[in-house]
Amino acid sequence: MALTKLERNFDRDQNDIMLLAQAGRLDPRVLKERYETELRPNIFSRVGMHDIALREGLEAYFPAS
């Protein structure tokens, strides 16, 4: 769920991810691993945009990581 919210990036998605991150319900390493193994192999267009969305999301929601 969090991966699709990172890509869509609407205000409500940003808020949802922030709440999950603050509550300790997301692990940035797991999020990145699942993106690379489960989601990215199934992306057929705009792969670079998805990569950027993940990177920027990780930086925004997990600044200490």
NORBEL-V206403 format. One record per residue. RES is the residue in one small letter. PSI is psi as a letter, one per 30 degrees, with the letter a starting at -180 (999 if undefined). OMEGA is omega in degrees with one decimal (none if undefined). Layout:
RES/PSI/OMEGA  RES/PSI/OMEGA
This chain:
m/e/-177.5  a/e/-179.9  l/e/178.9  t/e/177.6  k/e/176.9  l/e/-177.3  e/e/-177.5  r/e/169.2  n/h/171.9  f/l/179.7  d/e/-178.9  r/e/177.2  d/e/178.1  q/e/179.3  n/e/179.2  d/e/-179.2  i/e/179.2  m/e/179.8  l/e/178.4  l/e/179.8  a/e/-179.3  q/e/179.8  a/f/-179.8  g/g/-177.6  r/f/178.1  l/k/174.5  d/j/-176.3  p/e/178.5  r/e/179.0  v/e/178.6  l/e/-180.0  k/e/-180.0  e/e/-179.7  r/e/175.1  y/e/-175.3  e/e/-175.5  t/f/-174.0  e/e/-174.2  l/e/-173.9  r/e/178.7  p/f/-178.6  n/g/177.3  i/k/-175.4  f/f/175.6  s/l/178.7  r/h/-178.8  v/e/-179.9  g/e/178.1  m/e/177.4  h/e/177.9  d/e/179.7  i/e/179.7  a/e/178.5  l/e/-178.4  r/e/-179.3  e/e/177.5  g/e/178.9  l/e/178.9  e/e/-177.2  a/e/-171.9  y/f/179.8  f/i/-173.4  p/f/-178.3  a/f/-175.6  s/999/none
